[in-house]
Amino acid sequence: MTDRQEDPHEALRARLHEAQRRRAAARTVDDKAAWILAAYDCGSAHFELGEVDLPFAARLFGEAMKLIQESGTHRELLPELLGMSGRTMQRMKRWDEVLPWYRRAAEEASAQGLAPQELRWLGKEATTCRAMNESERGRELFEKAIETGRAMLAAGQAVAEPLAEQLQGLADLDTTEKGKSDALWEEAEQLLATLPWGHSHFRAAVNRAGAYANRDQPWVAQTYLEEAIEIGEAVGSDEADRRQLVLKLAALLRKRHEPVQAGERLLAYLPQCSDDRGRHEVLTEAVDAFFSGHAWDRMKSACEQLRELRRDMAPGWRYDLEMRCSIACRGLKQFDESLKLLRAALELAQLWGDPEGLTSARGQTAIVLLDKGDFAGSVRIGEELWTEGVCNPLAARTLVRALIGKGDLDRAEAVAAEFEQADGDKLEKARLRAHHGAER
């Protein structure tokens, strides 16, 4: 494992450089056909690279379309180029320009008799209306696209996949009408059953999981998420997409109050992560899940894996990791190790220049000392924080408990009273402990 920061776009940049080389060569000899293909490939790579590259993508898609109009070559690419121009405008949030591109893409596909492309861009126009909070217009467009798709299917055209996608889109809009939504899903699944196992089945399982999650049916949503993950592995879907599904599954399990199962599911997926960024994301979520479930041994193990993974971690990340690991050690009653980790966290907070981090680490140190039975040490830190104005409920409870343990009942009562006056809240448990100690 290397400390070098990986570039998640490295393969894309290599693809872009190769396309740029082909474009330059085609321009040199004025080979329009090769130039069009290279410009399209350059534009696609820029589009996938993201925000900064989007203007380049728009320009290159435009260049390819102009060359097609001039030469008449590769007209079959026009619907895709028009549609991708719309997607580029959408990512650039130039909303007033988006829908006309999709409509032109659908019209061009219709003129060329490219039924799947026509249906695809009709559906994209409908989906975009939904994203623009124009649900009723989106519904009308979905219904029109579905009507068109059913007619194409009846005429023997191969549109099962794009028609299934439009049915799913309308089903998502009709989630309040359960019967109608289920009928649309059933029709979509019947269409997908006629197709070879592939990415359309993966997307359908993802969409169905989302639909059931929106209906607050987490058990059914979990089934479809598991199915989507399984299909994604089988058909070779993008690793980042599969990882996001595993994270969604973990979040769903935590919502169902099964955080330990969520953490175990994340760790089970970890070997499938091919890069450190993905492993870091999965391990971080696993740590949080085990923390929620008070599975201290598993939380500590995940923290140690995370530390081993990112030895080059920035001070802020390292601080957070040491704090989490110290909490796990405290839960395991490994108080000396917890204190050692907290000392490291204090040093990192000083290095990072984070006063809130310093305060938090000191507060946790007071809690660990209290749990260890070092009441005097806990009182010393607690009184320092109290003097500095750290008067939150946790700090007050910790200080009162430490004072009671030390035998200073009068001061414990005074701190409880000060907290109530300063915070406007009650600290009944702390007061009761103080009174109980006094009676004893």
C-alpha positions in Angstrom: 0.0 0.0 0.0 1.3 3.4 -0.9 1.0 6.8 0.8 0.6 8.4 -2.6 -2.7 10.1 -3.1 -4.5 8.4 -5.9 -6.1 10.3 -8.7 -9.6 8.8 -9.3 -9.7 10.3 -12.8 -6.3 8.9 -13.9 -7.9 6.5 -16.4 -10.2 9.2 -17.7 -7.3 11.6 -18.2 -5.4 8.9 -20.1 -8.5 8.4 -22.3 -8.8 12.1 -22.9 -5.1 12.4 -23.9 -5.5 9.6 -26.4 -8.6 11.2 -27.9 -6.8 14.6 -28.1 -4.0 12.9 -30.0 -6.4 11.3 -32.5 -8.3 14.7 -32.9 -5.0 16.5 -33.7 -4.0 13.9 -36.2 -7.4 13.9 -37.9 -7.4 17.7 -38.1 -3.9 17.7 -39.7 -5.1 15.5 -42.6 -8.7 16.9 -42.6 -10.2 13.5 -42.0 -13.7 14.5 -41.1 -15.0 11.1 -40.0 -12.0 10.5 -37.7 -12.2 14.1 -36.4 -15.9 13.7 -35.5 -15.3 10.5 -33.5 -12.3 12.0 -31.7 -14.1 15.2 -30.9 -17.0 13.2 -29.5 -14.6 11.1 -27.4 -12.8 14.2 -26.1 -16.1 15.8 -25.2 -17.3 12.6 -23.4 -14.1 12.4 -21.3 -14.3 16.1 -20.4 -18.0 15.6 -19.4 -17.1 12.7 -17.1 -14.2 14.6 -15.5 -16.7 17.0 -14.0 -17.4 20.7 -13.4 -14.3 22.4 -14.5 -14.2 20.5 -17.7 -17.9 21.0 -18.7 -17.3 24.1 -20.9 -14.8 22.1 -22.9 -17.3 19.2 -23.3 -19.9 21.6 -24.6 -17.5 23.1 -27.1 -16.3 19.7 -28.4 -19.8 18.3 -28.7 -20.7 21.5 -30.7 -17.6 21.0 -32.9 -18.6 17.4 -33.7 -22.1 18.4 -34.6 -20.8 21.2 -36.9 -18.5 18.7 -38.7 -21.5 16.3 -39.2 -23.6 19.1 -40.7 -20.8 20.1 -43.0 -19.7 16.6 -44.1 -22.9 14.5 -43.7 -20.7 11.9 -42.0 -21.7 10.0 -38.9 -25.2 11.5 -38.7 -26.2 8.6 -36.5 -24.2 10.3 -33.7 -26.3 13.5 -33.9 -29.0 12.4 -31.3 -26.3 11.4 -28.8 -24.4 14.7 -29.4 -27.6 16.8 -29.0 -28.6 14.9 -25.9 -25.1 15.1 -24.3 -25.1 18.8 -25.0 -28.3 18.9 -22.9 -26.8 16.9 -20.1 -23.8 19.3 -20.1 -26.0 22.3 -19.8 -27.9 20.6 -17.0 -24.7 20.0 -15.0 -23.7 23.6 -15.6 -27.2 24.5 -14.3 -28.1 26.5 -17.4 -31.6 25.3 -17.0 -33.2 27.4 -19.7 -31.1 25.6 -22.3 -31.5 22.1 -21.1 -34.9 20.9 -22.4 -34.6 22.2 -26.0 -31.5 20.0 -26.4 -33.3 16.9 -25.2 -36.3 17.7 -27.5 -34.0 18.2 -30.5 -32.2 14.9 -29.6 -35.5 13.0 -29.6 -36.7 14.7 -32.8 -33.4 13.9 -34.6 -33.6 10.3 -33.4 -37.2 10.0 -34.7 -36.2 11.5 -38.1 -33.5 8.8 -38.4 -35.7 6.0 -37.2 -33.6 5.4 -34.1 -36.4 4.3 -31.8 -34.4 3.5 -28.6 -32.6 6.9 -28.8 -35.9 8.7 -29.3 -37.4 7.1 -26.3 -34.3 7.7 -24.2 -34.3 11.4 -24.8 -38.0 11.8 -24.4 -37.6 10.2 -21.0 -34.6 12.4 -20.2 -36.7 15.5 -20.9 -39.4 14.2 -18.5 -36.9 13.3 -15.8 -35.4 16.8 -16.1 -38.8 18.4 -15.6 -39.1 16.5 -12.4 -35.6 17.7 -11.3 -36.7 21.3 -12.1 -39.7 20.8 -9.7 -42.1 20.7 -12.7 -43.7 17.4 -11.6 -46.9 17.8 -13.6 -45.1 18.6 -16.8 -42.8 15.7 -16.1 -45.7 13.4 -15.6 -47.3 14.4 -18.9 -44.0 13.9 -20.8 -43.5 10.5 -19.1 -47.0 9.4 -20.1 -46.4 10.6 -23.7 -43.0 8.8 -23.8 -44.6 5.6 -22.5 -47.4 5.8 -25.0 -44.9 6.3 -27.8 -42.7 3.4 -26.4 -45.6 1.0 -26.2 -46.5 1.8 -29.9 -42.9 1.2 -30.9 -42.8 -2.1 -29.0 -46.1 -3.3 -30.6 -44.5 -2.4 -34.0 -41.6 -4.8 -33.2 -39.0 -2.2 -32.4 -36.3 -3.0 -29.8 -37.3 -0.5 -27.1 -37.9 -2.7 -24.1 -35.0 -1.2 -22.1 -35.7 2.5 -22.6 -39.5 1.9 -22.2 -38.8 0.1 -18.9 -36.8 3.2 -17.7 -39.7 5.5 -18.6 -42.2 3.3 -16.7 -39.9 3.4 -13.6 -39.7 7.2 -13.9 -43.5 7.6 -13.9 -43.8 5.0 -11.1 -41.5 7.3 -9.0 -43.8 10.2 -9.6 -46.8 8.2 -8.7 -45.6 6.8 -5.3 -48.6 8.3 -3.6 -50.9 6.2 -5.8 -49.6 2.8 -4.6 -51.7 0.7 -7.0 -50.8 2.7 -10.1 -47.1 2.7 -9.1 -47.0 -1.1 -8.6 -48.7 -1.6 -11.9 -46.1 0.5 -13.7 -43.3 -1.4 -11.9 -44.8 -4.8 -12.8 -44.9 -3.7 -16.5 -41.3 -2.6 -16.3 -40.2 -5.8 -14.7 -42.0 -7.9 -17.4 -40.1 -5.9 -20.0 -36.7 -6.4 -18.2 -37.4 -10.1 -18.0 -37.2 -10.3 -21.8 -33.7 -8.8 -21.8 -30.3 -10.3 -21.1 -29.0 -9.8 -17.6 -27.3 -6.4 -17.6 -27.0 -2.8 -16.3 -30.7 -2.1 -16.9 -31.6 -4.7 -14.2 -29.0 -3.1 -11.9 -30.6 0.3 -12.3 -34.1 -1.1 -11.9 -33.2 -2.7 -8.6 -31.6 0.5 -7.4 -34.8 2.5 -8.4 -37.1 -0.1 -6.7 -35.1 0.1 -3.5 -35.5 3.9 -3.5 -39.2 3.6 -4.1 -39.7 1.3 -1.2 -37.5 3.5 1.0 -39.6 6.5 0.1 -42.7 4.4 1.2 -41.0 3.8 4.5 -40.8 0.0 3.8 -37.2 -0.5 4.8 -37.4 -4.3 4.8 -38.4 -4.4 1.2 -36.0 -1.7 0.3 -33.2 -3.7 1.9 -34.1 -6.7 -0.3 -33.8 -4.7 -3.5 -30.5 -3.0 -2.3 -29.0 -6.4 -1.7 -30.2 -7.5 -5.2 -28.8 -4.4 -6.8 -25.4 -5.0 -5.2 -25.4 -8.6 -6.4 -26.4 -7.6 -9.9 -23.8 -4.9 -10.0 -21.1 -7.3 -9.1 -22.3 -9.8 -11.7 -22.6 -7.3 -14.6 -19.5 -5.2 -13.7 -21.2 -1.9 -12.8 -19.0 1.0 -11.7 -17.3 0.3 -8.3 -18.2 3.7 -7.0 -21.9 3.0 -7.7 -21.8 -0.3 -5.9 -20.0 1.3 -2.9 -22.7 3.9 -2.6 -25.3 1.2 -2.6 -23.5 -0.6 0.3 -23.3 2.7 2.2 -27.1 3.2 1.6 -27.7 -0.3 2.8 -25.7 0.4 6.0 -27.7 3.6 6.5 -30.9 1.7 6.1 -29.8 -0.9 8.7 -28.9 1.9 11.1 -32.3 3.5 10.5 -33.8 0.1 11.5 -31.7 0.2 14.7 -29.3 -2.5 13.5 -26.0 -0.5 13.6 -23.8 -3.5 14.4 -25.1 -5.4 11.4 -24.5 -2.3 9.3 -20.9 -2.1 10.4 -20.4 -5.8 9.6 -21.9 -5.4 6.2 -19.5 -2.6 5.5 -16.5 -4.6 6.6 -17.6 -7.5 4.5 -17.6 -5.2 1.4 -14.2 -3.8 2.2 -12.1 -6.3 0.2 -14.0 -5.3 -2.9 -12.7 -1.7 -2.7 -9.8 -1.3 -5.1 -8.6 2.1 -4.0 -7.7 3.8 -0.7 -10.4 6.5 -1.0 -13.1 3.9 -1.2 -11.6 1.9 1.7 -11.4 5.1 3.8 -15.0 5.9 3.2 -16.3 2.4 4.0 -14.1 2.1 7.2 -15.2 5.6 8.4 -18.9 4.6 8.1 -18.2 1.3 9.8 -16.6 3.1 12.8 -19.7 5.3 13.1 -22.0 2.2 12.9 -20.1 0.3 15.5 -20.1 3.4 17.7 -23.9 3.6 17.4 -24.2 0.0 18.4 -21.6 0.2 21.3 -19.7 -2.6 19.6 -16.4 -1.3 21.1 -14.2 -4.2 20.0 -15.3 -3.9 16.4 -15.1 -0.2 16.5 -11.5 -0.3 17.8 -10.6 -2.9 15.1 -12.0 -0.7 12.3 -10.2 2.4 13.7 -6.9 0.5 13.7 -7.5 -0.6 10.1 -8.2 3.0 9.2 -5.0 4.2 10.8 -3.0 1.6 9.0 -4.7 2.5 5.7 -4.0 6.3 5.9 -0.6 6.8 7.5 -0.3 10.1 5.6 -3.6 11.4 7.1 -3.8 15.1 7.7 -3.8 16.3 11.4 -7.6 16.9 11.4 -8.4 13.4 10.2 -5.9 11.9 12.6 -7.4 13.8 15.5 -10.8 12.5 14.6 -9.5 9.0 14.4 -7.6 9.1 17.7 -10.7 10.5 19.4 -12.9 7.7 18.0 -10.4 5.0 18.9 -10.2 6.4 22.5 -14.0 6.1 22.8 -13.8 2.5 21.8 -11.0 1.8 24.3 -13.0 3.5 27.0 -16.0 1.3 26.2 -13.7 -1.7 26.5 -12.4 -0.3 29.8 -8.9 -0.1 28.4 -8.5 3.3 30.2 -4.7 3.6 29.9 -4.8 3.1 26.2 -7.7 5.5 25.9 -5.7 8.2 27.7 -2.7 7.6 25.5 -4.9 8.1 22.4 -6.4 11.3 23.9 -2.9 12.7 24.6 -2.1 12.1 20.9 -5.4 13.8 20.0 -4.5 16.8 22.1 -1.1 17.1 20.4 -2.8 16.9 17.0 -5.4 19.6 17.9 -2.5 21.9 19.0 -0.7 21.2 15.7 -3.8 21.8 13.7 -4.7 24.9 15.7 -8.2 23.7 16.7 -9.3 25.2 20.0 -12.7 23.3 19.9 -10.8 20.1 19.3 -8.6 20.8 22.3 -11.6 21.4 24.5 -13.3 18.2 23.3 -10.2 16.1 23.9 -9.8 17.5 27.4 -13.4 16.8 28.2 -13.1 13.2 27.0 -9.9 12.9 29.2 -11.9 14.0 32.2 -14.6 11.4 31.4 -12.0 8.6 31.0 -10.2 9.5 34.3 -13.6 9.5 36.0 -14.4 6.0 34.6 -10.9 4.9 35.7 -11.5 6.1 39.2 -9.0 8.9 39.1 -11.5 11.4 40.6 -8.8 14.0 41.5 -7.5 14.0 37.9 -11.0 14.3 36.5 -11.9 17.1 38.9 -8.7 19.0 38.0 -9.5 19.0 34.2 -13.2 19.5 34.9 -12.6 22.6 37.0 -10.2 24.0 34.4 -12.9 23.7 31.7 -15.6 25.0 34.1 -13.4 28.1 34.7 -13.0 28.6 31.0 -16.8 28.6 30.5 -17.3 25.1 29.3 -20.7 24.6 31.0 -22.5 22.1 28.8 -24.6 19.3 30.4 -21.9 16.6 29.7 -19.1 18.7 31.3 -21.3 19.5 34.3 -22.4 15.9 34.9 -18.8 14.7 34.6 -17.5 17.3 37.0 -20.3 16.7 39.5 -19.7 12.9 39.4 -16.0 13.4 39.9 -16.5 15.7 42.8 -18.9 13.2 44.4 -16.3 10.4 43.9 -13.7 12.7 45.4 -16.0 13.4 48.4 -16.4 17.1 47.8 -20.2 17.1 48.0 -20.6 20.8 48.7 -18.7 21.7 45.5 -20.8 19.1 43.6 -24.0 20.8 44.8 -22.6 24.2 43.9 -21.7 23.1 40.4 -25.1 21.7 39.8 -26.7 24.9 41.0 -24.4 27.0 38.8 -25.2 24.9 35.8 -28.9 25.4 36.3 -28.5 29.2 36.7 -26.1 29.6 33.7 -27.8 27.2 31.3 -31.4 27.7 32.2 -31.7 23.9 32.2 -31.9 21.3 35.0 -29.3 18.9 36.1 -31.5 16.8 38.2 -29.4 13.6 38.0 -26.3 15.5 39.2 -28.2 17.2 42.0 -29.7 13.9 43.1 -26.3 12.3 43.1 -24.9 15.1 45.2 -27.9 14.9 47.7 -27.6 11.1 47.8 -23.9 11.4 48.6 -24.6 14.0 51.4 -27.2 11.7 53.0 -24.7 8.9 53.0 
